[in-house]
Amino acid sequence: MLAPVTETVRGLAAVVLAAGAGTRLRPLTDLRPKALCPVDNRPLVDWALDRVAAYAGRTAVNVHHHRDQLLAHLAERDVHLSVEDPVALGTAGALGRLRGWIDGAAVLLTNADSWFPVSPASPPPLAALVDGWDGDRPRLLCARDSQRGDFGDLRYVGAALLPWWSVRDLPEEPAGLYEVSWRRLHEAGGLDLVVSGGQHVDCGTPVDYLLANMLASGGTSVIGPGAVVQGEVVRSVVWPGASVGPNERLVDAIRAEDVTLRPGRG
């Protein structure tokens, strides 16, 4: 059984990264920001906010791509909004801009496009990351992946704990955390890499976005509110308000407004 959450963890400031253009997920991200693409009819950013809520006293979300949509969606949420303009600042630059808001706290960082399943029978998605953290060393949640490893055979899966000392000097300019901080720390043995025992999906491509929806729904099609389905839909996602005609058959597909993707077809 996991140990209780420490007081170090309870004082966290959470940052949800939601500013990216999501170029690999186009044309879906031409319609809306990646953070608002729904998994099981919930925007990815809402999954991320729920993920950090149990551990952080306050939360910030950075926005850039399709920011008007994200600002409207988050307007009623108790979150600090960090608008990046004229360009997105990357993972490091986002924290650099938020330096004053973070104000000496440790940071619980998560990517909005990283999806983790939630089950009453399993520990919370970030439990392995936060359990027992002493607040001294940056700690990254990883999975074993010999083909796409970031640190040997470990691949970062979009959640990290960062002490203030590792955040306070980050530049407020476009930069990535791996390039300006994590690679050097790893080479010096200064990163704590925790292997996740649960599932996780980086929803960066149509294939993986469809996979996340199927894992969330147990393999049944996900039909959004207001969608009109007259034809046959199998293991597919139909966005809110979209339609499937009476003579159509969607299999392993995504229907979003007037866009249809079939990522399962090679």
N, C-alpha and C positions, 0 to 999 in steps of 0.2 A: 504494500500500500504506500502511496506517496505521502511524504511528510507534509505537515501544514505549511501554508504559504508564510514566508518570513516577513518581518516588518520591513526589511529592505525592499522586498517586492511590493508591499502595500503602498509605498510612497512613490511609485512609478508615474511618469508622464508618458502616455501612449502616443505614438505617431503612426497614423495609417497613411501609407503612400498611395496616392490615387491620381497623380498628375500625368502619368505617361500617355503617349499617343496610341499605344496598342497597335502598332503597325502590322504585327504578325497576325492580328485578329481581324484585319480588314477583310471584307467591307462592313462587318458588324460595327466596328469602331468609327466608321464614317457616319453612323446613325446616332450613336451615343458613346460616352466615354466607357472604357473597359470596366471601370468600377461600377457602372450602372447596368452592365450586362447581367441578366438574371440567371441564377442557378436555383433550380426548383422554385422558380417564381419569386426569388428574393435577390435584390441587387447584391453583387459581390461586396460592395462597401458595407452593406448592412451585416453580412456575415463577419466581416473583419471587425466592425465596431463591437459586435457581440463577443467576439473572441477575446478582446482586450478588456472588456468591461469589468470582469471579475478581479482584475489585478491593478488597474490604474485609477487614480483619483481624478484624472483629467485627460482629455484626448484632443489631439489636433489632427486635421486632415489637410493634406496639401492638394491643390487643384490647379490644373492648367488646361489640358485638352478638353474641349466642350465644357468649360468651367461653368457656364451659365446653367447648364443642366444639373451639374453637381451642387452648385450653390443653392438652387431651388430645392433639390431633394433633401439637402441637409439643413435647410433653413430652420426647421423646428427641432433639430437635434441639439443637445447640449455639447457642442464641440467647437473648438477653435478652428477657424478656417484660414489657411495660409495660401493666398493667391499668388501664384508664380507668373510673373509677367515682365518682359515680353517672351521669355523662353522658360521651358521646364528646367529645373535645376538638378535633376538627378537625385540619387539616394543620399549622397553626402551634402550637396548644396541645399537640399530641402531642410536638413537638420541645421545647417549653417544659418539659414534664414530664420529658423525657429529658436535660435540660441536664447534670445531674450525671454521667450515664452517658457522654454525648458527651465531656465533660471536655476541651474545647479542640480537638478534632479537627474536620476537615472532614467533611461528611456526604454520602453517596451516598443519595439519597432515591428510593424508587420506590413506586408504588401497586400493591397486590396485584391489583387488578382490571384493570390494564393488561396485556394479553397481547401478547407478541412472539414470532414464530416463530423456531425455532432450526434452522439447517441447516449441515451440514459445508462446504457450498460458499459460505457467506456469512459475513461478519464477525459476531462476537457482537453481540447486540441493542444493547448499550450502548457499543459501540466508538466510534461517532461522538461520543458524549457525553464520554467520558473521554479520548480521544486529545488529547494536547498541553495539557491543562488546567493553568494555572499556579497555581491555587489562590487567585487574588485576587478574581475576580468570580463571583457566582452564575451558573451555566450551566444552561440548561433545554433539554431535548430537545423539539423541536416538529415539527409537520407543517404543510404548506401547506393551509389550509382557509378559503376566503373567506367561507363561510357561518357557520362556528362559531369564528372566530378569537378568541383571548384577547389577542393582541398584534398588532393589525392583521390581516393575513391568516395569521398563524401561530397554531396551536392547540397548547397544551401536551399532551404525550402521556404524562405520568405518570412521568418520571424527571428528576432534577436533581442537580447538584453544588453544595453550599452551603458556602462558607468559614465558619469559626467565628464571625467577626464578624457574619455575617448571621443567626446562630442564637442567640447567647448571650443576647439580650435579649427573645426571644419570650415572650409571656405564657403561664403555665400555666392557661389558661382557654379555653373554646371560641372558636376563631378560625381563619380561613383564611389561608394564606400569601399568596394573591393580594391579599386585602384589607389585611393589616397590613404587607406587605413588598413583594411583587413589583410591584404596580401603581405604587407610588411610585418604585421603582428603575427600572422601565422608562421612566417619564416623564422621569427624570433621565439616561437613557442608561446605566444601571448594570447592565443584565442582558446576558449573552451568550446569544443564542438560536441554537441549533444545529438545523439542519433534518435530520431523519432521512431516510435514503434507503430504509429498509426498511418492511415492513408492521408494523402495530400495530393493536390493537383495544381500545377501552375497553368492557369487558364489563358495562356498567352497565344495559343493557336486554336483554330476551329476544332481540330481533333481532340485536344485536351478539354476545351470548353464543353463539347458534347459529352465527353467522358465524365466530367464533373456532374453534369446534369443527370446522367444515367446512374451514377453512384448515389446521388442524392435521392433519386426517385425509386431506387431498387430495380432499374431497368425498364420502367414503363415510360411512355411518352409524357413530356411535360407541356401542358397546354396553358398558356397565359390567360389571365382575366380578359374577357372581351374578345378573345379569339373565336373565329368561326371556322369550324372544321366540318366539312361535308364529305370529304374523301377519307382515305385510309391513312393513318399515321402510326408508324411502327418505330419504336426506339428513337424518337425524334423530339425536337424542341420547337414549339410554336410560340413566338413572342406575343405578349399582350397586344390585342388589336389586329393581329395578322389573320390571314384567312387561307384556308386550303379548299380548293374547289372540289365539286362532286366527282370529277373524273380523275382527281390526282391521287397518287400513292407516294407518300414520303416514307423512306426507310433510311435510318441512320442519317438524318438530315436536320438542318436548322432553317426555319422559316422566320424571317425578321422583316416586317413590313413587306416590301416587294423584293426582298433579297432571299435567295435560296442557296444554301451551301450543303454539299454532300461530302463531308470530310472523310467518311468511311469508304469512299470509292477511289482510293489510290491517288 
